[in-house]
Amino acid sequence: MGNKAYKFRIYPNPEQQAFLAKCFGCSRFVYNHFLRVTTDVYAESKKHFRYKEWANLLVQLKKEFDWLSEVNSQSLQQILKDLESAFTRFFKKLGKFPRFKRRSNKQSFRVPQHFSITEDNKLKIPKMAPIKMVIHRKVEGTTKSVTISKTPSGKYFASILTEQNIPKAPLNGEKIGLDLGLKYFAITSKPEKFPNTRYLQKSLRRLKIRQRRLSRKVKGSNNRNKARLTVAKVHEKVALQRLDYQHKISLKLTCENQAISCEDLNIKGMVKNRKLAKQISDVAWGQFLSLLEYKGELYGCEIRRVDRFFPSSKRCFSCGYIKEDLTLKDREWDCPECSTHHDRDINACHNLLAFSESKILSEGQKSTPKNAVEMQCISSVTN
């Protein structure tokens, strides 16, 4: 059994939009209120608050603010569970400290129970009339919860979480190495190169004009809100273009291969480079690797992560020689021992594939590469 989500576009009328705005605001208020209370209590008495204490305080908070009772009570309880999960991830060092929610960002609230899809394909949630929803595919499995969200550009979506039996596909196809870069978005060992589309770079001129107009508007005015929507639409289009492109590439790779070996990149550390931060953020390697992993489970493709310290680009795939003076601008190089001409990216793909199958160091080599580094990386992969 596994979880699968279905995301559909919804079209609420003006009255429903007003009620949804109230749900967004109440959820945001409860989250920020108890985040502040928990932070203050811990600073004074070093006491930790959890969901049980928050739920008891929520009853008193509703008596103080009557408008909190106008929305679904389970949605407010769910936002407290989300806050507890955020603190748990922080203490396990899996995420940052919880931050306060802002109205200008993406708004959402979750309905864990008492929702349904009507016969005329409308979404029914507590305390409001059914909302028009465009269902473009059949919802299978047992429904668990629904999350209503609103993007900064003003679009509404409903994400329905279901529990169903997801059979794993058998492994079939070839085994390839995959290298991610900036000049080319992805390179495989076949070899096959996917260009870097640079959607953000292409939209920078239009985005600068929209942001300049936004900065000149009076804060709180209707014209400023209209200018904010135009900026949000540009960002949304760039994000959708990037996501669509990565969906197509990840689907192609996972359907044609049974194993993909790629490097475990330290993206957070790479973004600290002020000269390449914008380009690295534009390609969204982390999002692409997430798409590869979940599609690999569906289509029978094993995704292997290779240690980031393995010198895949500097190592000669033919003889094992490591070129220490290889720089980032060197896209091609010749091995001084075996005289093999290498394309930097394709050579890295071959090394990643051989490394993930533990073929490196098991074969005879003419030179002596950094055995300690490679053995350490191999042990981390096998473990």
C-alpha positions in Angstrom: 0.0 0.0 0.0 1.2 3.5 -0.8 -0.1 7.1 -1.0 -0.8 8.9 -4.2 -2.1 12.5 -4.6 -4.4 13.9 -7.4 -4.2 17.6 -7.9 -7.1 19.3 -9.6 -8.0 22.9 -10.5 -11.0 24.3 -8.6 -13.1 27.4 -9.5 -14.8 28.9 -6.5 -17.4 31.7 -6.9 -17.0 35.0 -5.1 -18.8 33.8 -1.9 -16.7 30.7 -1.8 -13.5 32.7 -2.4 -14.4 34.8 0.7 -14.9 31.7 2.8 -11.7 30.1 1.6 -9.8 33.3 2.4 -11.3 33.1 5.9 -10.0 29.5 6.2 -6.6 30.4 5.0 -6.4 33.3 7.4 -7.6 31.3 10.4 -5.1 28.5 9.7 -2.3 31.0 9.3 -3.3 32.8 12.5 -3.4 29.6 14.6 -0.1 28.4 13.2 1.7 31.7 13.9 0.1 32.2 17.3 1.2 28.8 18.7 4.6 29.1 17.1 5.1 32.4 19.0 3.7 30.9 22.2 5.9 27.8 22.0 9.0 29.9 21.3 8.3 32.3 24.2 7.6 29.5 26.7 10.8 27.6 25.8 12.8 30.8 26.1 11.5 31.5 29.6 11.1 28.0 31.2 12.8 25.6 28.7 9.5 23.7 28.4 8.4 22.0 25.2 4.8 22.3 24.0 3.3 19.6 21.8 0.0 18.9 20.1 -1.9 18.0 23.3 -1.1 21.3 25.0 -1.8 23.2 21.8 -5.2 21.5 21.4 -6.3 22.5 24.9 -5.1 26.1 24.4 -7.0 26.2 21.0 -10.3 25.7 22.9 -9.6 28.8 25.0 -8.4 30.7 21.9 -11.7 30.1 20.2 -13.6 31.6 23.1 -11.4 34.7 22.8 -11.8 35.0 19.0 -15.3 33.9 17.9 -14.4 34.1 14.2 -12.2 31.0 14.6 -15.4 28.9 15.1 -16.7 29.9 11.6 -14.3 27.5 9.8 -13.8 23.8 10.0 -12.4 22.8 13.4 -10.5 19.8 12.1 -8.5 22.1 9.7 -7.3 24.1 12.7 -6.3 20.9 14.5 -4.5 19.7 11.4 -2.4 22.9 11.3 -1.3 22.2 14.8 -0.2 18.7 13.8 1.8 20.2 10.9 3.4 22.6 13.4 4.4 19.6 15.6 5.9 17.9 12.5 7.9 21.0 11.7 9.4 21.0 15.2 10.1 17.3 15.0 12.0 17.7 11.7 14.0 20.6 13.2 15.0 18.6 16.3 16.1 15.7 14.1 18.1 18.1 12.0 16.1 17.4 8.9 14.8 20.9 8.4 15.1 24.5 9.6 13.3 26.1 12.5 9.6 26.7 11.7 9.0 30.1 10.2 5.9 32.3 10.5 3.4 32.0 7.6 2.9 35.1 5.4 -0.2 36.1 3.5 1.7 37.0 0.4 3.0 33.4 0.0 1.1 30.3 -1.1 -1.9 29.8 1.1 -3.3 26.3 2.1 -5.3 24.4 4.6 -6.1 20.7 4.9 -9.4 18.9 5.5 -8.7 15.4 7.0 -12.4 14.2 7.1 -15.9 14.8 6.0 -15.2 15.8 2.4 -16.4 14.1 -0.8 -16.7 14.4 -4.6 -20.3 14.8 -5.8 -21.9 13.2 -8.8 -21.5 16.3 -10.9 -17.7 16.4 -10.1 -17.8 19.1 -7.4 -15.8 19.1 -4.2 -17.8 19.2 -1.0 -16.0 20.3 2.2 -17.6 21.2 5.6 -19.4 24.5 6.1 -19.6 25.5 2.4 -21.4 24.7 -0.8 -19.8 22.3 -3.4 -17.0 23.9 -5.4 -16.6 23.4 -9.1 -13.6 21.2 -9.9 -12.1 20.0 -13.2 -11.3 16.3 -12.8 -9.0 15.3 -15.7 -8.4 11.7 -14.5 -10.1 9.1 -12.3 -9.4 9.2 -8.6 -8.5 5.7 -7.4 -8.0 4.2 -4.0 -9.3 5.3 -0.6 -9.4 9.1 0.0 -7.5 10.2 3.1 -7.5 14.0 3.0 -7.8 17.0 0.7 -5.6 20.2 0.7 -7.0 23.4 -0.6 -4.3 25.8 -1.8 -4.1 29.2 -3.5 -1.1 30.3 -5.5 0.3 33.8 -5.4 -1.2 34.4 -8.9 -4.7 33.7 -7.6 -5.4 30.2 -8.8 -7.1 27.6 -6.6 -6.2 23.9 -6.4 -7.4 20.8 -4.5 -4.9 18.0 -3.8 -6.7 14.8 -2.9 -4.5 12.3 -1.0 -5.4 8.6 -1.5 -4.2 5.3 -0.2 -4.0 2.5 -2.8 -2.1 -0.6 -3.8 0.8 0.6 -6.1 2.5 -2.4 -7.7 6.2 -2.0 -8.5 7.2 -2.5 -12.1 9.9 -5.1 -12.9 13.4 -3.8 -13.7 14.0 -3.7 -17.5 16.1 -1.7 -19.9 19.7 -0.6 -19.8 22.0 0.8 -17.1 23.3 4.3 -17.5 25.2 7.0 -15.7 23.7 10.4 -15.4 25.6 13.7 -14.9 23.9 17.0 -14.2 25.4 20.3 -15.3 24.8 23.9 -16.3 25.9 23.9 -20.0 23.7 20.8 -20.5 21.0 20.1 -18.1 21.6 16.3 -18.1 24.1 14.0 -19.9 23.9 10.2 -20.0 26.5 7.6 -20.7 24.8 6.4 -24.0 25.8 9.3 -24.7 22.7 11.6 -24.8 22.6 15.3 -23.9 19.6 17.3 -22.8 20.0 21.1 -23.3 19.6 23.6 -20.4 16.5 25.6 -21.3 17.3 28.5 -18.9 13.7 29.5 -18.5 14.4 32.1 -15.8 17.2 33.7 -17.8 14.9 34.1 -20.8 12.2 35.8 -18.6 14.6 38.1 -16.7 13.9 41.1 -18.9 10.2 40.8 -18.7 10.4 40.1 -14.9 12.6 43.2 -14.3 10.0 45.4 -16.0 7.2 44.0 -14.0 9.1 44.3 -10.7 10.1 47.9 -11.5 6.4 48.8 -12.0 5.5 47.0 -8.8 8.1 49.0 -6.8 6.6 52.3 -7.9 3.1 51.5 -6.7 1.7 52.8 -3.4 1.6 50.1 -0.8 -1.9 49.0 0.0 -3.4 50.3 -3.3 -5.4 48.2 -5.8 -2.8 49.0 -8.5 -0.1 47.5 -6.4 -2.1 44.4 -6.0 -2.5 44.2 -9.8 1.2 44.7 -10.3 1.9 42.0 -7.8 -0.2 39.5 -9.7 1.6 40.2 -12.9 5.0 39.5 -11.2 3.6 36.3 -9.7 2.3 35.1 -13.1 5.8 35.5 -14.6 7.3 33.4 -11.7 4.6 30.8 -12.0 5.1 30.4 -15.8 8.8 29.9 -15.3 8.2 27.3 -12.6 5.6 25.4 -14.7 7.9 25.4 -17.8 10.8 24.0 -15.7 8.5 21.4 -14.1 7.1 20.3 -17.4 10.5 19.9 -19.0 11.8 17.9 -16.0 8.7 15.7 -16.1 9.4 14.7 -19.7 13.1 14.0 -19.2 12.5 12.0 -16.0 9.7 9.9 -17.6 11.9 9.2 -20.6 14.9 8.1 -18.5 13.0 5.9 -16.1 11.0 4.2 -18.8 14.0 3.3 -20.9 16.4 2.2 -18.2 16.5 -0.2 -15.3 19.2 1.6 -13.3 20.4 5.2 -13.3 23.6 6.2 -11.4 23.8 9.9 -10.5 25.9 12.0 -8.1 24.6 12.9 -4.7 25.1 16.7 -5.1 25.5 19.1 -2.3 23.1 21.7 -3.7 22.9 23.9 -0.6 26.6 24.3 -0.6 26.9 24.9 -4.3 24.2 27.7 -4.2 26.6 29.6 -1.8 28.7 30.4 -4.9 27.5 33.9 -5.7 28.6 33.7 -9.3 26.6 30.5 -10.1 23.8 30.7 -7.5 21.2 32.0 -10.0 22.1 29.4 -12.7 22.1 26.5 -10.1 18.7 27.6 -8.7 17.3 27.9 -12.2 18.1 24.3 -13.2 16.5 22.9 -10.0 18.5 19.7 -9.7 16.9 18.7 -6.4 13.4 18.8 -7.9 14.6 16.7 -10.8 16.2 14.0 -8.6 12.9 13.8 -6.6 11.0 13.2 -9.8 13.5 10.5 -10.8 13.2 8.7 -7.5 9.4 8.4 -7.4 9.0 7.6 -11.1 11.7 5.0 -10.8 9.6 3.1 -8.3 6.6 3.3 -10.6 8.3 2.3 -13.9 10.9 -0.2 -12.6 14.1 1.9 -12.5 16.6 1.9 -9.7 18.1 5.2 -8.8 21.6 5.0 -7.3 23.2 7.9 -5.5 27.0 8.1 -5.8 29.1 9.8 -3.1 29.7 13.4 -3.9 33.5 13.2 -3.1 34.1 10.6 -5.9 36.2 12.3 -8.6 34.0 11.4 -11.5 35.1 14.2 -13.8 38.8 14.0 -13.1 39.2 10.3 -13.4 40.0 8.7 -16.8 37.4 6.0 -17.4 39.9 3.9 -19.5 42.9 3.6 -17.2 41.9 5.2 -13.9 44.3 8.1 -14.0 43.1 11.2 -12.0 43.9 14.6 -13.5 44.4 16.8 -10.5 44.7 20.1 -12.4 41.3 19.8 -14.2 39.3 23.0 -13.8 35.6 23.8 -14.4 36.3 25.5 -17.7 38.0 22.4 -19.2 35.2 20.7 -21.0 37.5 18.2 -22.9 40.9 16.8 -21.9 43.4 14.1 -22.9 44.7 11.5 -20.6 48.5 11.8 -20.3 48.8 8.0 -19.6 46.6 6.3 -22.2 46.1 9.3 -24.5 42.3 8.9 -24.5 40.4 12.0 -25.5 37.6 12.6 -23.0 34.4 14.7 -23.0 34.3 15.9 -19.4 30.6 15.1 -18.9 30.4 11.8 -20.7 33.5 10.6 -18.9 31.8 11.4 -15.6 28.8 9.4 -16.6 30.8 6.3 -17.4 32.7 6.7 -14.0 29.4 7.1 -12.1 28.0 3.9 -13.7 31.1 1.9 -13.1 31.4 3.2 -9.5 27.8 2.3 -8.6 28.3 -1.2 -9.7 31.6 -1.4 -7.7 33.7 -2.1 -10.8 36.3 0.5 -10.0 39.4 -0.8 -8.2 38.3 -4.4 -9.0 39.9 -4.3 -12.4 43.6 -3.9 -13.2 44.7 -0.3 -13.6 47.8 1.1 -15.1 48.0 4.0 -12.7 47.3 4.4 -9.0 44.4 6.8 -8.3 43.3 8.0 -5.0 42.4 4.5 -3.6 41.6 5.8 -0.1 39.0 8.2 -1.5 37.4 5.7 -3.8 37.3 2.9 -1.2 35.7 5.2 1.2 33.0 6.2 -1.3 32.4 2.5 -2.3 31.9 1.5 1.3 29.4 4.3 1.8 27.4 3.2 -1.2 27.4 -0.5 -0.3 26.5 0.2 3.3 
